[in-house]
Amino acid sequence: MMTDFLSLPAAPRLRLENATVPACLLGQPGGLVRTSITLAGGRIAEGPAEAAADLRGAMVLPAFVDMHTHLDKGHIWPRSPNPDGSFAGALAAVEADRTARWSAADVRARMDFALRCAFAHGTRAIRTHLDSAPPQDRISWPVFCELREAWRGRIDLQAACLVACDRAEFDGAFRATADLVAASGGVLGMVAFPVPDLDARLRAFLRLAADRGLAVDFHVDETLDPAAEALRAIARAVLETGFDAPVVAGHCCSLGAQPEARALDTLDLVAKAGIGVVSLPMCNLYLQDRAPGRTPRRRGVTLVHEMKARGIPVAFASDNTRDPFYAYGDLDMLEVLREATRIAHLDHADADWPLAFQTLPARLCGFAPPSLGPGAPADLVIFRARDWTELLARPQADRVVLRAGRAIDRRLPDYAELDHLMGAP
C-alpha cells in the first residue's frame, strides 16, 4: 500500500525547512527557490518554531483551485460510455443518461464521490457547471446547495448553470433558471456557438446576468471549425453593452484552427473586453480532431501563450471526469499541471505559469487567493520532488496534503461505491 513519504512532527509551531516553491507564488521573479514555512494555529506564521522538519528540497504548493469541472456528469461512463469518442457522441450519451437517470440521489452520490477524490488530491476550491435545462435545474441546484454546505471548510464550491445558447428561452424558462442561479449564489453560464441570432442571444444573456448581479462563464467554440467565432462575438457584446461583471470563456479551441491574423485580432478584442480564459487541455485532446481510422493531427488546445502575452488571464482546469466527454481523470490538479505542461508547451516558457493553476483561477472565480505568506491558511500540498522534472515525471501518489496545517487522510474512494448506480434505471 502506498504511504505518504513524509511524517511531520506534532508541534504547536512547526517550521518546514528547505522547501522548494515557485518564486512567482512568493511574488518574486525567477524559477524555483528554497525557503522555510512556519505553521501555527492552522496558518502560515512568522517567528520561531518549537520543532522543525527538513523537507530536503521537497516541493510545496498551496492547495489547488479547479475552476472548470462537471461534477454532475462525473462517473457515468460505466453506464453511458461515449460510443465513438466524438463530441456528438458525448452530447447524445449525456442527454440520454440525464433524462433517464439524474435523480437527486444519483447526482448527489456521484458529486460527493468526485469531491472526495479532489479533496484527497489537494484541491480546496472548485467551480462546477451544472446541466440546467428544465427540469434538471430544479433537481441539481438544490443538491449542489446541500453539498456546498456539507463541504464547507474542506472545499469551497461555486456552480454555473449550463444551457446551450440555441435552447435558452430568455423570456421563458431560462429566465426562471437565472432566478434560481441568483438565489443559489451561482454564476450564469451558457454554451456559445454559431447560430444565426447569436449576437442578440448574447446581449439577452448579459442583460439577465446584469439585472441579477451575476458573473458569467461561457463554454465557447469547443470545435476545430475555423468558422466558429463565438468568442469574438462575446468580446464584442461585452464591449458594446459595457457589461462589467467577471466574464470567463472556456475551451476556445477554434482559435487554433483559424488564420493566425484573425485569431490574434480576436484575442486583442478579448483582452480589451477583460475576459478571462480557462483551457481544458485533457478533454480537448480527447475529443478534438477525432475520426474513425484516422490519427489526430491537432491538439485542440487554445492559444494560451498568445493570450498571456496580451495580458489575458489564463487558467487551466480538469473539466470532465469519467463521463462521455472525457473517459478518464480524477479531479487531480497535479495531473492537469503535468498534462498541460506537455500539451501546451508550458516548459521552456515564462517561469510564472504556475499562477495559471493557483492564483489566476482563484481570481477569476473570486475564491480566496492562494498564498504562502504569513496569515494564509496552512492548506498545502507537499511532493517528493525537488524540481519540475521530478514533479511532472511521476503521479506523486505519495504526496502529503495539509489542511489547516494537519495532514489529511488521502485514501481515495473505491469505484465500487458507485456500482449500485450503474445498473438499469
TIPATOR-818072 format. One record per residue (C-alpha): residue in one letter; x negated, y, z negated. Coordinates in nm, 4 decimals. Layout:
residues N
  aa        px        py        pz
   a         X         Y         Z
...
***
This chain:
residues 425
  aa        px        py        pz
   m    0.0000    0.0000    0.0000
   m   -0.1304    0.3442    0.0978
   t   -0.2028    0.5620   -0.2063
   d   -0.2824    0.9304   -0.2370
   f   -0.6562    0.9890   -0.2042
   l   -0.6750    1.2463   -0.4832
   s   -0.5867    1.2315   -0.8519
   l   -0.5707    1.5675   -1.0253
   p   -0.6264    1.6040   -1.3990
   a   -0.3339    1.7251   -1.6050
   a   -0.4042    2.0710   -1.7482
   p   -0.2032    2.3899   -1.8058
   r   -0.4563    2.5723   -1.5872
   l   -0.6330    2.3751   -1.3174
   r   -0.8947    2.5044   -1.0752
   l   -0.9197    2.3355   -0.7341
   e   -1.2793    2.3909   -0.6274
   n   -1.4361    2.3559   -0.2817
   a   -1.1067    2.3687   -0.0948
   t   -1.1141    2.4232    0.2829
   v   -0.8463    2.6625    0.4131
   p   -0.7850    2.8544    0.7379
   a   -0.9184    3.2068    0.6951
   c   -0.6056    3.3526    0.8578
   l   -0.3945    3.2238    0.5685
   l   -0.6108    3.4352    0.3369
   g   -0.5748    3.7395    0.5588
   q   -0.9347    3.7060    0.6730
   p   -1.0928    3.6751    1.0188
   g   -1.2672    3.3595    1.1286
   g   -1.2009    2.9878    1.1168
   l   -1.2132    2.7616    0.8133
   v   -1.3540    2.8828    0.4835
   r   -1.4290    2.7304    0.1439
   t   -1.2521    2.8716   -0.1599
   s   -1.1161    2.7863   -0.5030
   i   -0.7499    2.7902   -0.6046
   t   -0.6290    2.8081   -0.9650
   l   -0.2922    2.6574   -1.0593
   a   -0.0981    2.7638   -1.3695
   g    0.2699    2.7550   -1.4587
   g    0.3662    2.6196   -1.1194
   r    0.1999    2.9084   -0.9374
   i   -0.1333    3.0147   -0.7967
   a   -0.3147    3.2195   -1.0580
   e   -0.6238    3.4258   -1.1274
   g   -0.8698    3.3916   -1.4100
   p   -1.0394    3.0984   -1.5829
   a   -0.9042    2.7434   -1.5957
   e   -0.9217    2.4710   -1.8582
   a   -1.0036    2.1978   -1.6078
   a   -1.1426    2.1723   -1.2575
   a   -1.1147    1.9307   -0.9684
   d   -1.3795    1.9238   -0.6952
   l   -1.1923    1.8761   -0.3672
   r   -1.5241    1.8209   -0.1845
   g   -1.4034    2.0184    0.1143
   a   -1.0521    1.8720    0.1354
   m   -0.8237    2.0949    0.3409
   v   -0.5405    2.2747    0.1611
   l   -0.2397    2.4276    0.3361
   p    0.0751    2.5892    0.1993
   a    0.3846    2.3683    0.2239
   f    0.5317    2.3823    0.5735
   v    0.8214    2.5699    0.7337
   d    1.0080    2.3772    1.0071
   m    1.2233    2.6357    1.1830
   h    1.3976    2.4327    1.4551
   t    1.5471    2.0932    1.3727
   h    1.8696    1.8995    1.4312
   l    1.9405    1.7276    1.1019
   d    2.2960    1.6422    1.2081
   k    2.1768    1.4419    1.5104
   g    1.8916    1.2689    1.3330
   h    1.8531    0.8901    1.3218
   i    2.1388    0.7960    1.5549
   w    1.9034    0.6322    1.8061
   p    1.9636    0.2729    1.6865
   r    2.3352    0.3032    1.7669
   s    2.3213    0.5573    2.0527
   p    1.9922    0.5415    2.2431
   n    1.9242    0.7541    2.5481
   p    1.9979    0.5229    2.8444
   d    1.7271    0.6640    3.0696
   g    1.5253    0.9180    2.8679
   s    1.6702    1.2099    3.0620
   f    1.8223    1.5345    2.9368
   a    2.1579    1.4422    3.0912
   g    2.1397    1.1018    2.9267
   a    2.0736    1.2677    2.5895
   l    2.3708    1.5033    2.6251
   a    2.6090    1.2213    2.7139
   a    2.4850    0.9877    2.4402
   v    2.5099    1.2515    2.1668
   e    2.8542    1.3687    2.2742
   a    2.9886    1.0141    2.2698
   d    2.8310    0.9422    1.9318
   r    2.9520    1.2680    1.7795
   t    3.3093    1.2138    1.8950
   a    3.3225    0.8590    1.7613
   r    3.1025    0.8686    1.4513
   w    3.0286    1.2071    1.2937
   s    3.2395    1.1974    0.9813
   a    3.1327    1.3982    0.6780
   a    2.9946    1.0828    0.5140
   d    2.7938    0.9885    0.8238
   v    2.6452    1.3360    0.8719
   r    2.5659    1.3722    0.5016
   a    2.3824    1.0390    0.4769
   r    2.1669    1.0993    0.7836
   m    2.0857    1.4589    0.6915
   d    1.9860    1.3657    0.3376
   f    1.7646    1.0853    0.4708
   a    1.5900    1.3320    0.7023
   l    1.5398    1.5834    0.4220
   r    1.3754    1.3204    0.2039
   c    1.1326    1.2471    0.4874
   a    1.0491    1.6151    0.5370
   f    1.0013    1.6689    0.1639
   a    0.7632    1.3727    0.1357
   h    0.5556    1.5087    0.4247
   g    0.5186    1.8518    0.2625
   t    0.7919    2.0745    0.4074
   r    0.9528    2.3379    0.1849
   a    1.1871    2.5217    0.4268
   i    1.3964    2.4118    0.7266
   r    1.6325    2.5722    0.9749
   t    1.8650    2.3196    1.1355
   h    2.1014    2.3599    1.4282
   l    2.4473    2.2108    1.3795
   d    2.6627    2.0978    1.6703
   s    2.9627    2.3243    1.6188
   a    3.2137    2.2643    1.8949
   p    3.5512    2.2235    1.7189
   p    3.6465    2.0150    1.5304
   q    3.2854    1.9259    1.4380
   d    3.2181    2.2702    1.2930
   r    3.4759    2.2112    1.0178
   i    3.3060    1.8822    0.9315
   s    2.9352    1.9609    0.9480
   w    2.9210    2.3092    0.7962
   p    3.0746    2.2126    0.4603
   v    2.8365    1.9156    0.4466
   f    2.5442    2.1458    0.5166
   c    2.6512    2.3842    0.2398
   e    2.6710    2.0938   -0.0057
   l    2.3240    1.9730    0.0869
   r    2.1784    2.3232    0.0707
   e    2.2852    2.3387   -0.2938
   a    2.1738    1.9827   -0.3684
   w    1.8266    2.0517   -0.2238
   r    1.7823    2.3976   -0.3738
   g    1.4384    2.4237   -0.5324
   r    1.2943    2.1498   -0.3102
   i    1.3715    2.2555    0.0477
   d    1.5217    2.5939    0.1370
   l    1.7812    2.5348    0.4081
   q    1.9294    2.7505    0.6830
   a    2.1698    2.6495    0.9586
   a    2.2539    2.7850    1.3038
   c    2.5610    2.6833    1.4995
   l    2.5076    2.5163    1.8359
   v    2.7601    2.5633    2.1172
   a    2.6981    2.5635    2.4929
   c    2.7441    2.9062    2.6494
   d    2.9958    2.7763    2.9040
   r    3.2127    2.6298    2.6255
   a    3.2068    2.9284    2.3919
   e    3.5505    3.0955    2.3787
   f    3.4629    3.4378    2.2456
   d    3.8259    3.5404    2.1935
   g    3.9275    3.1968    2.0702
   a    3.7663    2.9020    1.8939
   f    3.4129    3.0405    1.8909
   r    3.5290    3.3486    1.7014
   a    3.6545    3.1184    1.4255
   t    3.3235    2.9311    1.4340
   a    3.1373    3.2615    1.3975
   d    3.3507    3.3428    1.0936
   l    3.2648    3.0037    0.9445
   v    2.8944    3.0630    1.0102
   a    2.9114    3.4037    0.8416
   a    3.0991    3.2654    0.5415
   s    2.8361    2.9919    0.5119
   g    2.5409    3.2319    0.5243
   g    2.4271    3.0931    0.8594
   v    2.2789    3.2052    1.1894
   l    2.4757    3.2411    1.5133
   g    2.3390    3.0071    1.7784
   m    2.4153    2.9227    2.1389
   v    2.2657    2.7236    2.4267
   a    2.1938    2.9697    2.7085
   f    2.1528    2.8531    3.0672
   p    2.2502    2.9899    3.4094
   v    2.6249    3.0345    3.4517
   p    2.7888    3.2926    3.6799
   d    2.9010    3.5198    3.3939
   l    2.6009    3.4700    3.1647
   d    2.5396    3.8421    3.1140
   a    2.8953    3.9017    2.9931
   r    2.8796    3.5949    2.7686
   l    2.5534    3.7108    2.6100
   r    2.6976    4.0521    2.5332
   a    3.0105    3.8996    2.3805
   f    2.7904    3.6676    2.1740
   l    2.5743    3.9554    2.0468
   r    2.8863    4.1573    1.9589
   l    3.0184    3.8697    1.7480
   a    2.6823    3.8467    1.5711
   a    2.6503    4.2228    1.5181
   d    3.0048    4.2517    1.3811
   r    2.9197    3.9868    1.1205
   g    2.5642    4.0979    1.0462
   l    2.4167    3.7702    1.1730
   a    2.0760    3.6839    1.3149
   v    2.0832    3.4784    1.6348
   d    1.8960    3.1708    1.7556
   f    1.9201    3.0510    2.1164
   h    1.8345    2.7278    2.2925
   v    1.7070    2.8693    2.6215
   d    1.6079    2.7311    2.9619
   e    1.5362    2.3764    2.8456
   t    1.4570    2.2751    3.2021
   l    1.1782    2.2937    3.4587
   d    1.4092    2.4509    3.7164
   p    1.2335    2.7801    3.8039
   a    1.5708    2.9401    3.8774
   a    1.6669    2.9145    3.5099
   e    1.6160    3.2659    3.3731
   a    1.8453    3.2853    3.0726
   l    1.5537    3.4111    2.8612
   r    1.5219    3.7114    3.0888
   a    1.8950    3.7747    3.0602
   i    1.8783    3.7542    2.6796
   a    1.5942    4.0068    2.6675
   r    1.7905    4.2462    2.8900
   a    2.1037    4.2021    2.6793
   v    1.9175    4.2739    2.3558
   l    1.7570    4.5855    2.5017
   e    2.0743    4.7174    2.6636
   t    2.3002    4.6582    2.3618
   g    2.0492    4.7736    2.1018
   f    2.1064    4.4530    1.9021
   d    1.8756    4.4904    1.6043
   a    1.9082    4.1687    1.4027
   p    1.6421    3.8964    1.4384
   v    1.6522    3.7043    1.7683
   v    1.4839    3.3681    1.8230
   a    1.4604    3.1798    2.1519
   g    1.3689    2.8110    2.1565
   h    1.2227    2.5936    2.4348
   c    1.1865    2.8418    2.7294
   c    1.0460    2.5568    2.9420
   s    1.1304    2.7013    3.2841
   l    0.8693    2.9746    3.2415
   g    0.6030    2.7137    3.3114
   a    0.7604    2.6319    3.6481
   q    0.8081    2.9895    3.7693
   p    0.5680    3.2001    3.9756
   e    0.3250    3.3493    3.7285
   a    0.4032    3.7115    3.8073
   r    0.7743    3.6546    3.7460
   a    0.7162    3.4615    3.4247
   l    0.4812    3.7248    3.2856
   d    0.7226    4.0031    3.3756
   t    0.9907    3.8200    3.1773
   l    0.7517    3.7934    2.8826
   d    0.6960    4.1686    2.8953
   l    1.0726    4.2109    2.8545
   v    1.0786    3.9576    2.5693
   a    0.8015    4.1453    2.3904
   k    0.9826    4.4766    2.4381
   a    1.3046    4.3247    2.3018
   g    1.1265    4.1950    1.9910
   i    1.2324    3.8335    2.0458
   g    1.0505    3.5536    1.8650
   v    0.9934    3.2188    2.0354
   v    0.9757    2.8688    1.8909
   s    0.8115    2.5998    2.1027
   l    0.9172    2.2362    2.0628
   p    0.6375    2.0524    2.2424
   m    0.7117    1.6932    2.1401
   c    1.0752    1.6925    2.2510
   n    0.9954    1.8864    2.5676
   l    0.7170    1.6460    2.6582
   y    0.9598    1.3572    2.6084
   l    1.2466    1.4906    2.8220
   q    1.0991    1.7181    3.0852
   d    0.9803    1.6017    3.4281
   r    1.1127    1.2505    3.3685
   a    1.2243    1.0451    3.6675
   p    1.2509    0.6675    3.7141
   g    0.9356    0.5112    3.8543
   r    0.7504    0.8438    3.8676
   t    0.4677    0.9638    3.6448
   p    0.5458    1.3075    3.4944
   r    0.3331    1.5917    3.6276
   r    0.4245    1.8762    3.3921
   r    0.4204    1.9055    3.0125
   g    0.7324    2.1165    2.9649
   v    0.5599    2.3367    2.7069
   t    0.6297    2.7085    2.7333
   l    0.3723    2.9854    2.7840
   v    0.2620    3.0201    2.4228
   h   -0.0801    3.1733    2.4911
   e    0.0651    3.4395    2.7190
   m    0.3347    3.5142    2.4620
   k    0.0855    3.5508    2.1817
   a   -0.1290    3.7842    2.3950
   r    0.1748    4.0155    2.4234
   g    0.2421    4.0195    2.0511
   i    0.5454    3.7907    2.0780
   p    0.5763    3.5916    1.7530
   v    0.5315    3.2251    1.8491
   a    0.6064    2.9307    1.6217
   f    0.6166    2.5524    1.6604
   a    0.8685    2.3119    1.5107
   s    0.9862    1.9498    1.5064
   d    1.3154    1.9659    1.6984
   n    1.4985    1.6327    1.7245
   t    1.4213    1.3176    1.5259
   r    1.5102    0.9616    1.6340
   d    1.8059    1.0657    1.8449
   p    1.8765    1.0667    2.2206
   f    1.6837    1.3927    2.2716
   y    1.3682    1.2531    2.1106
   a    1.3330    0.8898    2.0126
   y    1.0513    0.9464    1.7633
   g    0.9337    1.1867    1.4935
   d    0.9818    1.2081    1.1179
   l    1.0035    1.5833    1.0419
   d    0.6313    1.5846    0.9682
   m    0.4928    1.9287    1.0479
   l    0.1389    1.7937    1.0479
   e    0.2407    1.5762    1.3423
   v    0.3791    1.8884    1.5106
   l    0.0498    2.0699    1.4457
   r   -0.1508    1.7774    1.5787
   e    0.0552    1.7290    1.8942
   a    0.1000    2.0998    1.9672
   t   -0.2761    2.1465    1.9476
   r   -0.3245    1.8774    2.2118
   i   -0.0279    1.9578    2.4351
   a   -0.0647    2.3370    2.4359
   h   -0.4466    2.3531    2.4059
   l   -0.4472    2.5498    2.0835
   d   -0.8046    2.4380    2.0247
   h   -1.0759    2.6470    2.1915
   a   -0.8411    2.9422    2.1388
   d   -0.7681    3.2024    1.8717
   a   -0.8542    3.0949    1.5183
   d   -0.5218    3.2186    1.3790
   w   -0.2939    2.9613    1.5470
   p   -0.2211    2.8063    1.2020
   l    0.0061    3.1078    1.1445
   a    0.2428    2.9567    1.4047
   f    0.3156    2.6678    1.1674
   q    0.3343    2.8719    0.8473
   t    0.3644    3.2498    0.8365
   l    0.5436    3.3171    1.1653
   p    0.8265    3.0629    1.1295
   a    0.8869    3.1908    0.7764
   r    0.9008    3.5472    0.9070
   l    1.1290    3.4631    1.1999
   c    1.3770    3.2883    0.9695
   g    1.3456    3.5148    0.6680
   f    1.2090    3.2452    0.4382
   a    0.9660    3.3407    0.1626
   p    0.6234    3.3859    0.3227
   p    0.3601    3.1207    0.2601
   s    0.0669    3.2384    0.0532
   l   -0.2456    3.1120   -0.1167
   g   -0.2723    3.4300   -0.3204
   p   -0.2074    3.4903   -0.6916
   g    0.1574    3.4673   -0.7871
   a    0.2589    3.2444   -0.4970
   p    0.4319    2.9135   -0.5757
   a    0.1825    2.6275   -0.6030
   d    0.3524    2.4433   -0.3154
   l    0.0527    2.2933   -0.1384
   v   -0.0468    2.0035    0.0845
   i   -0.3961    1.8609    0.0344
   f   -0.5561    1.6445    0.3038
   r   -0.8552    1.4127    0.3085
   a   -1.0093    1.6178    0.5888
   r   -1.2797    1.8832    0.5860
   d   -1.2313    2.0368    0.9292
   w   -0.9827    2.0426    1.2165
   t   -1.1091    1.7350    1.3985
   e   -1.0872    1.5270    1.0810
   l   -0.7406    1.6633    1.0060
   l   -0.5978    1.6053    1.3529
   a   -0.7639    1.2726    1.4268
   r   -0.5541    1.0816    1.1709
   p   -0.1931    1.0970    1.0481
   q   -0.3138    1.1837    0.6944
   a   -0.0741    0.9358    0.5361
   d   -0.2573    0.9695    0.2029
   r   -0.2071    1.3454    0.1738
   v   -0.1144    1.4918   -0.1636
   v    0.1884    1.7218   -0.1817
   l    0.2115    1.9612   -0.4750
   r    0.5359    2.1340   -0.5619
   a    0.5118    2.3896   -0.8421
   g    0.1609    2.2551   -0.8992
   r    0.2652    1.8928   -0.9530
   a    0.2141    1.6009   -0.7191
   i    0.5426    1.4620   -0.5876
   d    0.6347    1.1012   -0.5145
   r    0.5643    1.0712   -0.1421
   r    0.7297    0.7380   -0.0769
   l    0.9368    0.7624    0.2409
   p    1.2950    0.6324    0.2521
   d    1.3476    0.2924    0.4133
   y    1.5255    0.2939    0.7502
   a    1.7302    0.0023    0.6174
   e    1.9218    0.2556    0.4086
   l    2.0929    0.3642    0.7305
   d    2.1827    0.0152    0.8535
   h    2.5407    0.0453    0.7309
   l    2.5885    0.3444    0.9632
   m    2.4641    0.1660    1.2745
   g    2.7442   -0.0857    1.3264
   a    3.0723   -0.0393    1.5108
   p    3.2574    0.2826    1.4191
***
